[in-house]
Amino acid sequence: MKKTIVIAGLIIGGIAYAGYRKVQKLKEIFNQMKIHPSGLRNVKIGVDYFTFNLDLTIENPTTEAFSLNAGNTASFKRVLAYRNGHFLGMATLNLNMVNIPAFNSFELKNVPFQISSNIVIQNALSIESFSVEQLTFVVVVDILGKEYYIEG
């Protein structure tokens, strides 16, 4: 009986350690990834909100593949957009099957963004010139209930 409990404990401990190592490896890759816009469509201007679909490209410049194929344990949750450090808007995702090979990229297509009209007006009034370089996108990835951020 004791032998069975010890073996079961070792197996559970081994699985937990392997999961921990996987999360640490994904975090290392996250820190090096880049994200940038690659397409815009279906822009709709409303009284309260501006909505549009945005394509985002996530680049993996590392020598290791980035893979989220873990069912409900890991997923892309949302995308946050900023201009010069000021929050613009957010898109909600629920994507849990992503594979980005080493030295490759992955395109998130038709990400539905919604931005408050007030924020659009505030930014329009403060724009002397506009450049894509002023935009920052952050992808929030949830792994085992903890959120990690890919910023680009």
Backbone as a printed PyTorch tensor [residue, N CA C, xyz], in Angstrom:
tensor([[[  0.8230,  -1.1970,   0.0000],
         [  0.0000,   0.0000,   0.0000],
         [  0.8710,   1.2670,   0.0000]],

        [[  1.8840,   1.2860,   0.9040],
         [  2.7660,   2.4500,   0.9730],
         [  3.5270,   2.6260,  -0.3440]],

        [[  3.9310,   1.5090,  -0.9290],
         [  4.6730,   1.5570,  -2.1950],
         [  3.8130,   2.1830,  -3.2920]],

        [[  2.5260,   1.8370,  -3.3380],
         [  1.6030,   2.3950,  -4.3270],
         [  1.4400,   3.8960,  -4.1250]],

        [[  1.3260,   4.3260,  -2.8830],
         [  1.1710,   5.7560,  -2.5830],
         [  2.4330,   6.5150,  -2.9890]],

        [[  3.5960,   5.9600,  -2.7040],
         [  4.8630,   6.6040,  -3.0750],
         [  4.9790,   6.7040,  -4.5910]],

        [[  4.6620,   5.6430,  -5.2940],
         [  4.7280,   5.6530,  -6.7630],
         [  3.7520,   6.6690,  -7.3380]],

        [[  2.5250,   6.6980,  -6.8210],
         [  1.5250,   7.6720,  -7.2900],
         [  2.0020,   9.0950,  -7.0220]],

        [[  2.5910,   9.3200,  -5.8460],
         [  3.1300,  10.6420,  -5.5100],
         [  4.2420,  11.0620,  -6.4490]],

        [[  5.1260,  10.1220,  -6.7770],
         [  6.2130,  10.4190,  -7.7110],
         [  5.6840,  10.7360,  -9.1040]],

        [[  4.6770,  10.0020,  -9.5440],
         [  4.0850,  10.2550, -10.8640],
         [  3.4320,  11.6370, -10.8990]],

        [[  2.6430,  11.9560,  -9.8720],
         [  1.9820,  13.2700,  -9.8130],
         [  3.0230,  14.3800,  -9.7310]],

        [[  4.0550,  14.1860,  -8.9200],
         [  5.1310,  15.1690,  -8.8180],
         [  5.8550,  15.3580, -10.1420]],

        [[  6.0860,  14.2620, -10.8500],
         [  6.7420,  14.3410, -12.1630],
         [  5.9040,  15.0960, -13.1760]],

        [[  4.6020,  14.8520, -13.1720],
         [  3.6970,  15.5660, -14.0870],
         [  3.6790,  17.0470, -13.7480]],

        [[  3.6070,  17.3690, -12.4410],
         [  3.6000,  18.7760, -12.0180],
         [  4.9010,  19.4680, -12.4230]],

        [[  6.0280,  18.7990, -12.2470],
         [  7.3160,  19.3820, -12.6150],
         [  7.4100,  19.5970, -14.1230]],

        [[  6.9420,  18.6270, -14.9060],
         [  6.9530,  18.7700, -16.3690],
         [  6.0790,  19.9480, -16.7950]],

        [[  4.9310,  20.0970, -16.1650],
         [  4.0550,  21.2390, -16.4660],
         [  4.7140,  22.5560, -16.1120]],

        [[  5.3890,  22.6070, -14.9860],
         [  6.1000,  23.8070, -14.5590],
         [  7.1970,  24.1630, -15.5620]],

        [[  7.9680,  23.1810, -16.0010],
         [  9.0310,  23.4320, -16.9910],
         [  8.4610,  23.9420, -18.3080]],

        [[  7.3190,  23.3880, -18.7180],
         [  6.6620,  23.8300, -19.9570],
         [  6.2620,  25.2990, -19.8460]],

        [[  5.6710,  25.6770, -18.7180],
         [  5.2670,  27.0700, -18.5050],
         [  6.4920,  27.9760, -18.5190]],

        [[  7.5750,  27.5750, -17.8720],
         [  8.7880,  28.3880, -17.8560],
         [  9.3530,  28.5680, -19.2620]],

        [[  9.3260,  27.5220, -20.0700],
         [  9.8270,  27.6040, -21.4470],
         [  8.9540,  28.5420, -22.2770]],

        [[  7.6170,  28.4320, -22.1230],
         [  6.7100,  29.3320, -22.8390],
         [  6.9470,  30.7760, -22.4250]],

        [[  7.1880,  31.0230, -21.1430],
         [  7.4630,  32.3840, -20.6690],
         [  8.7210,  32.9460, -21.3200]],

        [[  9.7490,  32.1180, -21.4530],
         [ 10.9890,  32.5640, -22.1010],
         [ 10.7240,  32.9770, -23.5480]],

        [[  9.9360,  32.1830, -24.2450],
         [  9.6040,  32.4960, -25.6360],
         [  8.7330,  33.7550, -25.6990]],

        [[  7.7350,  33.8750, -24.7880],
         [  6.8560,  35.0570, -24.7430],
         [  7.6650,  36.3360, -24.7160]],

        [[  8.6970,  36.3540, -23.8680],
         [  9.4680,  37.5710, -23.6610],
         [ 10.1760,  38.0510, -24.9190]],

        [[ 10.3200,  37.1900, -25.9090],
         [ 11.0320,  37.5660, -27.1260],
         [ 10.1060,  37.7740, -28.3290]],

        [[  8.8350,  37.4510, -28.1770],
         [  7.9090,  37.5480, -29.3060],
         [  7.5440,  39.0040, -29.5930]],

        [[  7.1850,  39.2710, -30.8350],
         [  6.7700,  40.6060, -31.2860],
         [  5.3860,  40.4990, -31.9150]],

        [[  4.6230,  41.5750, -31.8170],
         [  3.2850,  41.5970, -32.4020],
         [  3.0820,  42.9220, -33.1230]],

        [[  2.4620,  42.8670, -34.3060],
         [  2.1940,  44.0880, -35.0620],
         [  0.9430,  43.9010, -35.9250]],

        [[  0.2680,  45.0140, -36.2520],
         [ -0.9380,  44.9200, -37.0940],
         [ -0.5600,  44.5590, -38.5240]],

        [[ -1.4170,  43.7620, -39.1700],
         [ -1.1360,  43.3700, -40.5410],
         [ -2.3530,  43.4920, -41.4590]],

        [[ -3.4720,  43.9720, -40.9360],
         [ -4.6510,  44.1640, -41.7770],
         [ -5.7670,  44.8310, -40.9960]],

        [[ -6.6050,  45.5830, -41.6990],
         [ -7.7330,  46.2920, -41.0850],
         [ -8.9110,  46.2230, -42.0360]],

        [[-10.0950,  45.9070, -41.4980],
         [-11.2970,  45.8400, -42.3390],
         [-12.5410,  46.0230, -41.4920]],

        [[-13.6610,  46.2100, -42.1680],
         [-14.9800,  46.3320, -41.5420],
         [-15.0390,  47.4310, -40.4810]],

        [[-14.4930,  48.5880, -40.8000],
         [-14.5260,  49.7200, -39.8710],
         [-15.9410,  50.2860, -39.8480]],

        [[-16.5030,  50.3840, -38.6440],
         [-17.8440,  50.9340, -38.4680],
         [-17.7860,  52.0060, -37.3960]],

        [[-18.3220,  53.1750, -37.7500],
         [-18.3110,  54.3040, -36.8310],
         [-19.7040,  54.4460, -36.2390]],

        [[-19.7640,  54.3630, -34.9110],
         [-21.0350,  54.4970, -34.2150],
         [-20.9740,  55.6560, -33.2410]],

        [[-22.1020,  55.9610, -32.6270],
         [-22.1660,  57.0580, -31.6680],
         [-21.3440,  56.7270, -30.4240]],

        [[-21.4770,  55.5060, -29.9230],
         [-20.7850,  55.1140, -28.6950],
         [-19.4470,  54.4320, -28.9270]],

        [[-19.3520,  53.6590, -30.0200],
         [-18.1490,  52.8720, -30.2620],
         [-17.7600,  52.8660, -31.7280]],

        [[-16.4660,  52.7350, -31.9480],
         [-15.9320,  52.4300, -33.2630],
         [-15.5850,  50.9440, -33.2080]],

        [[-15.9750,  50.1960, -34.2190],
         [-15.6350,  48.7760, -34.2710],
         [-14.9160,  48.4870, -35.5810]],

        [[-14.0600,  47.5030, -35.5440],
         [-13.3300,  47.0790, -36.7340],
         [-12.7060,  45.7230, -36.4800]],

        [[-12.3380,  45.0540, -37.5510],
         [-11.6120,  43.7930, -37.4760],
         [-10.1630,  44.0690, -37.8280]],

        [[ -9.2790,  43.5710, -37.0060],
         [ -7.8520,  43.8090, -37.1800],
         [ -7.1290,  42.4710, -37.2730]],

        [[ -6.2140,  42.3620, -38.2190],
         [ -5.3330,  41.2000, -38.3020],
         [ -4.0530,  41.5640, -37.5620]],

        [[ -3.5810,  40.6500, -36.7200],
         [ -2.3470,  40.8600, -35.9730],
         [ -1.3860,  39.7170, -36.2760]],

        [[ -0.1330,  40.0540, -36.5130],
         [  0.8940,  39.0490, -36.7500],
         [  1.7680,  38.9450, -35.5140]],

        [[  1.9250,  37.7220, -35.0140],
         [  2.7860,  37.4590, -33.8680],
         [  4.0130,  36.7280, -34.3910]],

        [[  5.1880,  37.3170, -34.1570],
         [  6.4370,  36.7510, -34.6520],
         [  7.1850,  36.0250, -33.5340]],

        [[  7.6930,  34.8650, -33.8700],
         [  8.5120,  34.0820, -32.9530],
         [  9.9420,  34.0890, -33.4840]],

        [[ 10.8050,  34.9870, -32.9560],
         [ 12.1800,  35.0630, -33.4560],
         [ 13.1320,  34.0910, -32.7670]],

        [[ 12.5970,  33.1680, -31.9840],
         [ 13.4400,  32.2640, -31.2090],
         [ 13.7470,  30.9840, -31.9860]],

        [[ 14.6290,  30.1900, -31.4250],
         [ 14.9960,  28.9130, -32.0460],
         [ 14.0550,  27.7830, -31.6400]],

        [[ 13.0560,  28.1020, -30.8180],
         [ 12.1240,  27.0820, -30.3500],
         [ 10.7000,  27.4180, -30.7540]],

        [[  9.9230,  26.4060, -31.0380],
         [  8.5210,  26.5940, -31.4050],
         [  7.7140,  27.0000, -30.1780]],

        [[  6.6950,  27.8060, -30.4170],
         [  5.7460,  28.1930, -29.3840],
         [  4.4560,  27.4400, -29.6760]],

        [[  3.9940,  26.6600, -28.7190],
         [  2.8310,  25.8300, -28.9850],
         [  1.8570,  25.8620, -27.8190]],

        [[  0.6170,  26.2540, -28.1300],
         [ -0.4940,  26.1600, -27.1750],
         [ -1.4520,  25.1410, -27.7560]],

        [[ -1.3070,  23.9340, -27.3470],
         [ -2.2020,  22.8680, -27.7860],
         [ -2.6530,  22.0920, -26.5600]],

        [[ -2.9470,  22.8210, -25.5120],
         [ -3.1640,  22.1870, -24.2180],
         [ -4.6230,  22.1950, -23.7810]],

        [[ -5.5510,  22.2060, -24.7120],
         [ -6.9600,  22.1850, -24.3240],
         [ -7.3330,  23.4190, -23.5390]],

        [[ -7.8620,  23.2380, -22.3610],
         [ -8.3040,  24.3730, -21.5430],
         [ -7.2290,  24.9060, -20.6090]],

        [[ -6.0130,  24.3790, -20.6470],
         [ -4.9820,  24.8320, -19.7220],
         [ -4.2350,  26.0650, -20.2270]],

        [[ -4.3030,  26.3690, -21.5060],
         [ -3.6170,  27.5300, -22.0540],
         [ -4.4310,  28.1050, -23.2070]],

        [[ -4.5380,  29.4460, -23.2330],
         [ -5.2890,  30.0690, -24.3230],
         [ -4.9340,  31.5450, -24.4650]],

        [[ -5.1410,  32.0730, -25.6810],
         [ -5.0560,  33.5090, -25.9250],
         [ -6.3800,  34.0810, -25.4510]],

        [[ -6.3490,  35.0300, -24.5150],
         [ -7.5740,  35.5560, -23.9180],
         [ -8.0460,  36.8680, -24.5380]],

        [[ -7.1320,  37.8210, -24.6960],
         [ -7.5400,  39.1150, -25.2390],
         [ -6.3450,  39.8540, -25.8350]],

        [[ -6.6730,  40.8900, -26.6040],
         [ -5.6730,  41.7630, -27.1970],
         [ -5.9890,  43.1770, -26.7340]],

        [[ -4.9930,  43.8640, -26.2100],
         [ -5.1330,  45.2450, -25.7470],
         [ -4.3820,  46.1500, -26.7140]],

        [[ -4.9490,  47.3040, -27.0180],
         [ -4.3070,  48.2550, -27.9300],
         [ -4.0130,  49.5570, -27.1870]],

        [[ -2.8140,  50.0890, -27.3980],
         [ -2.3840,  51.3360, -26.7750],
         [ -1.7860,  52.2470, -27.8360]],

        [[ -1.9170,  53.5530, -27.6230],
         [ -1.2410,  54.5440, -28.4660],
         [ -0.4370,  55.4330, -27.5490]],

        [[  0.8600,  55.4510, -27.7400],
         [  1.7680,  56.2180, -26.8860],
         [  1.5270,  55.9420, -25.4090]],

        [[  1.2710,  54.6870, -25.0720],
         [  1.0870,  54.3020, -23.6870],
         [ -0.3130,  54.4950, -23.1350]],

        [[ -1.2290,  55.0560, -23.9220],
         [ -2.6030,  55.2870, -23.4770],
         [ -3.5250,  54.2230, -24.0620]],

        [[ -4.3600,  53.6500, -23.2000],
         [ -5.2660,  52.5840, -23.6090],
         [ -6.2340,  53.0690, -24.6870]],

        [[ -6.3560,  52.2690, -25.7590],
         [ -7.3120,  52.5730, -26.8260],
         [ -8.5260,  51.6560, -26.7680]],

        [[ -8.2790,  50.3580, -26.7780],
         [ -9.3880,  49.4150, -26.8240],
         [ -8.9160,  47.9970, -26.6210]],

        [[ -9.8920,  47.0840, -26.6810],
         [ -9.6040,  45.6990, -26.3810],
         [-10.4480,  44.7780, -27.2510]],

        [[ -9.8870,  43.6220, -27.5360],
         [-10.6190,  42.5580, -28.2250],
         [-10.5330,  41.3080, -27.3620]],

        [[-11.6350,  40.5990, -27.2530],
         [-11.6730,  39.3690, -26.4770],
         [-11.5020,  38.1740, -27.4100]],

        [[-10.6200,  37.2730, -27.0230],
         [-10.3470,  36.0640, -27.7980],
         [-10.5960,  34.8460, -26.9210]],

        [[-10.7210,  33.7200, -27.5370],
         [-10.7110,  32.4500, -26.8200],
         [-10.0930,  31.4250, -27.7530]],

        [[ -8.7880,  31.5310, -27.9010],
         [ -8.0550,  30.7120, -28.8570],
         [ -7.0740,  29.8340, -28.0870]],

        [[ -7.2820,  28.5110, -28.1280],
         [ -6.4080,  27.6500, -27.3480],
         [ -5.6200,  26.6410, -28.1840]],

        [[ -5.5710,  26.8260, -29.4770],
         [ -4.7620,  25.9600, -30.3380],
         [ -3.8990,  26.8460, -31.2350]],

        [[ -2.6750,  27.1370, -30.8010],
         [ -1.7770,  27.9980, -31.5580],
         [ -0.4170,  27.3220, -31.6410]],

        [[  0.1550,  27.3160, -32.8310],
         [  1.4960,  26.7890, -33.0180],
         [  2.2700,  27.7670, -33.8850]],

        [[  3.3430,  28.3170, -33.3310],
         [  4.2010,  29.2370, -34.0790],
         [  5.5890,  28.6060, -34.1220]],

        [[  5.9810,  28.0630, -35.2690],
         [  7.3050,  27.4430, -35.3690],
         [  8.4310,  28.4490, -35.1130]],

        [[  9.6070,  27.9500, -34.8080],
         [ 10.7770,  28.7970, -34.6130],
         [ 11.0230,  29.6430, -35.8570]],

        [[ 11.4210,  30.8810, -35.6510],
         [ 11.7170,  31.8250, -36.7270],
         [ 10.5480,  31.9530, -37.7010]],

        [[  9.3320,  31.9760, -37.1750],
         [  8.1500,  32.0600, -38.0120],
         [  7.1290,  32.9690, -37.3590]],

        [[  5.9660,  33.0910, -37.9710],
         [  4.9280,  33.9630, -37.4360],
         [  3.5590,  33.3120, -37.5640]],

        [[  2.6160,  33.8900, -36.8540],
         [  1.2310,  33.4210, -36.8440],
         [  0.3410,  34.6470, -36.9730]],

        [[ -0.6580,  34.5810, -37.8370],
         [ -1.5440,  35.7270, -38.0180],
         [ -2.9020,  35.4470, -37.3800]],

        [[ -3.2620,  36.3000, -36.4380],
         [ -4.6080,  36.2810, -35.8710],
         [ -5.4730,  37.1020, -36.8110]],

        [[ -6.4440,  36.4870, -37.4550],
         [ -7.2640,  37.1700, -38.4570],
         [ -8.5820,  37.6250, -37.8620]],

        [[ -9.0300,  38.7830, -38.3200],
         [-10.3520,  39.3200, -37.9820],
         [-10.5990,  39.4040, -36.4790]],

        [[ -9.6500,  39.9630, -35.7650],
         [ -9.8210,  40.1620, -34.3290],
         [-10.7740,  41.3470, -34.1470]],

        [[-11.9460,  41.1330, -33.5300],
         [-12.9620,  42.1930, -33.4310],
         [-12.6490,  43.1960, -32.3170]],

        [[-12.2460,  44.4000, -32.7030],
         [-11.9290,  45.4660, -31.7450],
         [-13.1110,  46.3890, -31.5700]],

        [[-13.1910,  46.9400, -30.3790],
         [-14.2080,  47.9390, -30.0610],
         [-13.5110,  49.0460, -29.2700]],

        [[-13.6400,  50.2820, -29.7630],
         [-13.0070,  51.4230, -29.1060],
         [-14.0770,  52.4740, -28.8460]],

        [[-14.0840,  52.9800, -27.6340],
         [-15.0420,  54.0140, -27.2600],
         [-14.8610,  55.2560, -28.1290]],

        [[-15.9720,  55.8520, -28.5450],
         [-15.9190,  57.0790, -29.3610],
         [-15.1810,  58.1870, -28.6150]],

        [[-15.3370,  58.2630, -27.2960],
         [-14.6310,  59.2830, -26.5100],
         [-13.1220,  59.1380, -26.6380]],

        [[-12.6430,  57.9100, -26.5930],
         [-11.2020,  57.6700, -26.7200],
         [-10.7270,  58.0430, -28.1170]],

        [[-11.5200,  57.7160, -29.1320],
         [-11.1630,  58.0710, -30.5100],
         [-11.0730,  59.5910, -30.6510]],

        [[-12.0450,  60.2970, -30.1060],
         [-12.0480,  61.7670, -30.1990],
         [-10.8520,  62.3500, -29.4560]],

        [[-10.5710,  61.8660, -28.2520],
         [ -9.4150,  62.3610, -27.4930],
         [ -8.1160,  62.1550, -28.2690]],

        [[ -7.9730,  60.9950, -28.8870],
         [ -6.7610,  60.7210, -29.6590],
         [ -6.7050,  61.5490, -30.9220]],

        [[ -7.8490,  61.7610, -31.5670],
         [ -7.8770,  62.5680, -32.7920],
         [ -7.4540,  64.0010, -32.4950]],

        [[ -7.8680,  64.5200, -31.3450],
         [ -7.5170,  65.8920, -30.9800],
         [ -6.0370,  66.0330, -30.6340]],

        [[ -5.4200,  64.9560, -30.1780],
         [ -4.0190,  65.0350, -29.7660],
         [ -3.0440,  64.5920, -30.8580]],

        [[ -3.5580,  64.1950, -32.0110],
         [ -2.6760,  63.7120, -33.0810],
         [ -2.2060,  64.8780, -33.9360]],

        [[ -0.9000,  65.1190, -33.8960],
         [ -0.2970,  66.0480, -34.8420],
         [  0.1410,  65.2680, -36.0700]],

        [[  0.6530,  64.1080, -35.8100],
         [  0.9840,  63.1700, -36.8760],
         [  0.7420,  61.7770, -36.3110]],

        [[  0.4280,  60.8630, -37.1860],
         [  0.1460,  59.5030, -36.7350],
         [  1.0640,  58.5280, -37.4470]],

        [[  1.5210,  57.5530, -36.6800],
         [  2.3870,  56.5180, -37.2210],
         [  2.0400,  55.2000, -36.5340]],

        [[  2.1460,  54.1140, -37.2540],
         [  1.8820,  52.7870, -36.6790],
         [  2.8400,  52.5190, -35.5210]],

        [[  4.0240,  53.1310, -35.5460],
         [  4.9900,  52.9380, -34.4710],
         [  4.4690,  53.4430, -33.1300]],

        [[  3.4550,  54.3180, -33.1460],
         [  2.8680,  54.8270, -31.9080],
         [  1.9580,  53.7920, -31.2500]],

        [[  1.5890,  52.7570, -31.9840],
         [  0.6800,  51.7490, -31.4700],
         [  1.4410,  50.6030, -30.8140]],

        [[  0.8870,  50.1240, -29.7330],
         [  1.4120,  48.9440, -29.0580],
         [  0.2560,  47.9860, -28.8640]],

        [[  0.4960,  46.7240, -29.1900],
         [ -0.5140,  45.6930, -28.9890],
         [  0.0270,  44.6870, -27.9870]],

        [[ -0.8400,  44.2770, -27.0930],
         [ -0.4770,  43.3070, -26.0730],
         [ -1.4540,  42.1420, -26.1710]],

        [[ -0.9150,  40.9330, -26.3410],
         [ -1.7460,  39.7320, -26.3400],
         [ -1.6400,  39.1070, -24.9500]],

        [[ -2.7780,  38.8460, -24.3360],
         [ -2.8230,  38.2360, -23.0120],
         [ -3.0390,  36.7340, -23.1900]],

        [[ -2.1060,  35.9540, -22.6600],
         [ -2.1650,  34.5000, -22.7430],
         [ -2.3630,  33.9610, -21.3290]],

        [[ -3.3230,  33.0730, -21.1820],
         [ -3.6080,  32.4490, -19.8940],
         [ -3.0490,  31.0280, -19.9120]],

        [[ -2.1820,  30.7310, -18.9410],
         [ -1.6330,  29.3840, -18.8100],
         [ -1.8760,  28.9260, -17.3790]],

        [[ -2.6760,  27.8970, -17.2580],
         [ -3.0190,  27.3320, -15.9490],
         [ -3.5090,  28.3960, -14.9790]],

        [[ -4.3420,  29.3200, -15.4860],
         [ -4.9500,  30.3370, -14.6330],
         [ -4.0990,  31.5660, -14.3710]],

        [[ -2.8950,  31.6340, -14.9020],
         [ -2.0360,  32.8000, -14.7290],
         [ -1.8500,  33.4960, -16.0730]],

        [[ -1.9800,  34.8340, -16.0650],
         [ -1.8880,  35.5850, -17.3200],
         [ -0.4570,  36.0490, -17.5810]],

        [[ -0.0770,  35.9450, -18.8650],
         [  1.2100,  36.4070, -19.3400],
         [  0.9500,  37.3400, -20.5240]],

        [[  1.8710,  38.2590, -20.7720],
         [  1.6580,  39.2880, -21.7980],
         [  2.7370,  39.2440, -22.8600]],

        [[  2.2910,  39.2680, -24.1230],
         [  3.1960,  39.4040, -25.2660],
         [  2.9730,  40.8080, -25.7870]],

        [[  4.0010,  41.6180, -25.7310],
         [  3.8730,  43.0140, -26.1470],
         [  4.6990,  43.2600, -27.3940]],

        [[  4.1460,  44.0400, -28.3000],
         [  4.9030,  44.3210, -29.5160],
         [  4.5620,  45.6580, -30.0940]]])
